[in-house]
Amino acid sequence: MFLAEVADTESTYTTFDIFMLLFTILIAVGLVRLLLQRPRKNVFAIGFGTVCLLVFLVADFKMISGW
């Protein structure tokens, strides 16, 4: 019975998930580039990028756990 119920459920994977993962990678690359700047660092941009990356990482975790 249990296997039949599992087989009936559909995957919640959509093509939007790919864009979410790509945006997360893009934000991470941007944050690393901001952190590696030598002469002056933009503290506001680093903070904003960190918050955005954390939000996207949590969203990606919830999205992937729902697959």
Secondary structure, 3 states (H helix, E strand, C coil): CHHHHHHHCCCCCCCHHHHHHHHHHHHHHHHHHHHCCCCCCCHHHHHHHHHHHHHHHHHHHHHHHCC
